[in-house]
Amino acid sequence: MIDVQKNTTGQTIFYLTTKTVSLVLLVTESGIVLTPYWGGRITSQDISYVTGEITRASYLADADGQKDFKLEQLPQIYPAYGYTDLRGPAFAFLYADGSRTTDLRYASHRTYSGKEKLDGLPALRPSQDCQTLELRLADPVQSMEAVLRFSVFESHDAITESVRVANQHKTQSVRMEKLCSANIDLMDCGFDLLHLSGAWGRECHIRRRPLEQGTQSVSSARGASGHGHNPFAALVTPDTDEVHGEVYALHLVYSGNFTVSAEVDMHQNTRFQIGINPFDFSWLLEPGQSFQSPEAVLVYSGEGLGRMSQIFHHMYQDLLIPERFAKQERPVLLNSWEAHYFDFDGTALTALAAEAADIGAELFVLDDGWFGKRSDTTSSVGDWTPNEEKLGGSLQELTAAIEETGLAFGLWFEPEMVSPDSYLYRRHPEWVIQAAGRRIEKSRDEYVLGLSNPAVCEHIITSVGNILSQNNIRYVKWDMNRNLTNLGSTYLPAERQQEQAHRYILGLYRVLETLTHQFPDVLFEGCAGGGGRFDPGILYYMPQMWPSDDTDAVERLAIQYGVSLLYPPSVMERHISAAPNHQVARREPLETRAAVAMWGNLGLELNLVRMDKAEKAALAEEIAFYKKVRPLVQFGDLYRLKGLDGGNQYAWMFQSQDQKTVLVSFVQIQASPNTVSKRLRLRHLDPDAWYRIEGSGAVRSGREMMHIGLDTGKIRTDAYSRRWLLTRMDRASC
């Protein structure tokens, strides 16, 4: 709900209110837009006293032509560069005369039901109760305009913000050097900065540290959102855990270079910003041109991280994931990579598929190595022509053979890359990202195609589209195994070279928009050497993503816990892999590998042909159990019970939307000698309901299981796991 009021002094106040949250904007007499409040829902009344009662500290007084006015102490919604606020601005422009000062003031506003689509960028779809406020800010001296667009999703309990800037000068260009998607000034600094960080093989680990005076930030300058950081951060009160504390979270719907920063000033206020990383970025706005920022998602929770996660999960499930797949059950798949790597032929693939079908898999995915003359990483990426000699026939024939086993067929691509040893590169060496006169650096024996060039985008659309249209491909794993280096474009003029990283992402979105519309029934999975581009921007096109190349169950616990802070379970693909594991050589029992892999979409990364009958029978039982609980896992509500501390124990539970079924999983990484069994307390059950525990026949009340808990058993081995399936009983059964 959006409520617009004027107070007795003529100031305009905007109340952006969801089910439990309010964001309030205040326009001062001089046109500066302030943010006096963001937090739990309040009534629409004049709260201009919040900023009016700020006492003035020393320094830079008498600003804005007013006695004792201090702009740098006030909470602003979109602070400018060049006047008396010396904190980090939300934007920075360089004008033709060399000046950098911009003074954006309130000019007008409009509100409307729904939400307009962002040009060239992914964004959340409007819900039925969505309303949008557009604030138009203008600087008449430099003929600049910024439109701040806030969309309020009342029932989903969140707000999104994006910014469009326009150069309205008739003759002069403007160079944009920074543009945040959202800026929130909080009049406190008693927060921890919580974010998701890591590296390849250990993505999305939760990191938390207290704020201190100065600027703390997380970012990526790799051309992708990156393994190092997710485009997210939250300011949380020190007491925050899964169920307690206040959370102020920002998440960027974008797949490229980003920055999230928290600046604590000398007056103990915090400026919280998110947007495109200004490092090595600029954008030339010709007269009459505009630029659209990515969308930021703003989430407040007064009930800890668990409530924050529920908001993100439901919002992304309902309004971001492609509608065709949002509520569709995801198949149990087997991926060929860890079974064969590059060493396979058509006979081996068909045999593997037959074994997968026998134990209950539903989809076979052929990974890298099926095209060109590909037998290792040194050649053929970009030449998307099936290697019929290696496959033992055409791709159509292999697809038919796989389908005869009862499985659908999926295929791996890496369309954004090209091998130096490839027909495509020999034909178009100018298409790769390269700095003039410099060596083009290889990674994984690949160069990066310059998607800022429309011809490159058209080639990818055509080459991938040909394979999909000529074969019955039901699933695509879209990989990206290296980042952008040696930035330079043979297509862009010299004055636009620093636009390349963003134009690459715009090109990628154009490619994905086209292909996903041409092939609406193909399930796309995003991958970037694991979780190197795991973000809401990709999720807009691809309903699921591969969070990490590390398939070890113990290593996946911290990764999956972190990912689950933001992304719904149906987004995450997880595989049961071999023991010893191929990345860390750890051995874990099948039941533990299965329990961890059932924290979302279950898949397999195994050479089933080499497994004995007992192993396959046990695996078939796990798959059968997963299919039984699949709707619960993929579309139920997820609650994390243990693991926020990154310690020795992890536990999580799924509860169906009708609250009739609950799945609880528990893993302890290391056993300790001379210990007794402990109890795991559950949450969010109906305290007065009774639940039957499958397997034991025991019946417990919700109140008992929340206050007393479930017996975890005697733990004698490392990588120990337990699983409980609870069914709510009707009163007659009780």
Stockholm file with secondary structure:
# STOCKHOLM 1.0

chainA/1-734         MIDVQKNTTGQTIFYLTTKTVSLVLLVTESGIVLTPYWGGRITSQDISYVTGEITRASYLADADGQKDFKLEQLPQIYPAYGYTDLRGPAFAFLYADGSRTTDLRYASHRTYSGKEKLDGLPALRPSQDCQTLELRLADPVQSMEAVLRFSVFESHDAITESVRVANQHKTQSVRMEKLCSANIDLMDCGFDLLHLSGAWGRECHIRRRPLEQGTQSVSSARGASGHGHNPFAALVTPDTDEVHGEVYALHLVYSGNFTVSAEVDMHQNTRFQIGINPFDFSWLLEPGQSFQSPEAVLVYSGEGLGRMSQIFHHMYQDLLIPERFAKQERPVLLNSWEAHYFDFDGTALTALAAEAADIGAELFVLDDGWFGKRSDTTSSVGDWTPNEEKLGGSLQELTAAIEETGLAFGLWFEPEMVSPDSYLYRRHPEWVIQAAGRRIEKSRDEYVLGLSNPAVCEHIITSVGNILSQNNIRYVKWDMNRNLTNLGSTYLPAERQQEQAHRYILGLYRVLETLTHQFPDVLFEGCAGGGGRFDPGILYYMPQMWPSDDTDAVERLAIQYGVSLLYPPSVMERHISAAPNHQVARREPLETRAAVAMWGNLGLELNLVRMDKAEKAALAEEIAFYKKVRPLVQFGDLYRLKGLDGGNQYAWMFQSQDQKTVLVSFVQIQASPNTVSKRLRLRHLDPDAWYRIEGSGAVRSGREMMHIGLDTGKIRTDAYSRRWLLTRMDRASC
#=GR chainA/1-734 SS CEEEEECTTSCEEEEEECSSEEEEEEECTTSCEEEEEEEECCCSSCCTHHHHTCCCCSSSCSGGGSTTCCGGGSCBSSCCSSSSCCSCCSEEEEETTSCCCCCCEEEEEEEEESCCCCTTSCCCCCCTTEEEEEEEEEETTTTEEEEEEEEEETTTTEEEEEEEEEECCSSCCEEEEEEEEEEEEESCCCCEEEEEECCTTSTTEEEEEECCSEEEEEEECSSSSCSSBCSEEEEECTTCSSSSSCEEEEEEECSSCEEEEEEECTTSCEEEEEEECCTTCCEEECTTCEEECCEEEEEEESSHHHHHHHHHHHHHHHHTSCHHHHTSCCCCEEESHHHHTTCCCHHHHHHHHHHHHHTTCCEEEECSCSBTTCSSTTSCTTCCCBCHHHHTSCHHHHHHHHHHTTCEEEEEECTTEECSSSHHHHHCGGGBCCCTTSCCCCBTTBEEBCTTSHHHHHHHHHHHHHHHHHSCCCEEEECCCSCCCSCCCSSSCGGGGGGHHHHHHHHHHHHHHHHHHHSTTSEEEECBTTBTTCSHHHHTTCSEECCCSCCCHHHHHHHHHHHHTTSCGGGBEEEEECSSCTTTCCCCCHHHHHHHHTSSEEEEECCGGGSCHHHHHHHHHHHHHHHHHHHHHHHSEEEEEECTTCSSEEEEEEECTTSCEEEEEEEESSCCSSCCCCEECCCSCCTTCEEEETTTCCEEEHHHHHHTCEECCCCCSSSEEEEEEEEECCTTTC
#=GC SS_cons         CEEEEECTTSCEEEEEECSSEEEEEEECTTSCEEEEEEEECCCSSCCTHHHHTCCCCSSSCSGGGSTTCCGGGSCBSSCCSSSSCCSCCSEEEEETTSCCCCCCEEEEEEEEESCCCCTTSCCCCCCTTEEEEEEEEEETTTTEEEEEEEEEETTTTEEEEEEEEEECCSSCCEEEEEEEEEEEEESCCCCEEEEEECCTTSTTEEEEEECCSEEEEEEECSSSSCSSBCSEEEEECTTCSSSSSCEEEEEEECSSCEEEEEEECTTSCEEEEEEECCTTCCEEECTTCEEECCEEEEEEESSHHHHHHHHHHHHHHHHTSCHHHHTSCCCCEEESHHHHTTCCCHHHHHHHHHHHHHTTCCEEEECSCSBTTCSSTTSCTTCCCBCHHHHTSCHHHHHHHHHHTTCEEEEEECTTEECSSSHHHHHCGGGBCCCTTSCCCCBTTBEEBCTTSHHHHHHHHHHHHHHHHHSCCCEEEECCCSCCCSCCCSSSCGGGGGGHHHHHHHHHHHHHHHHHHHSTTSEEEECBTTBTTCSHHHHTTCSEECCCSCCCHHHHHHHHHHHHTTSCGGGBEEEEECSSCTTTCCCCCHHHHHHHHTSSEEEEECCGGGSCHHHHHHHHHHHHHHHHHHHHHHHSEEEEEECTTCSSEEEEEEECTTSCEEEEEEEESSCCSSCCCCEECCCSCCTTCEEEETTTCCEEEHHHHHHTCEECCCCCSSSEEEEEEEEECCTTTC
//
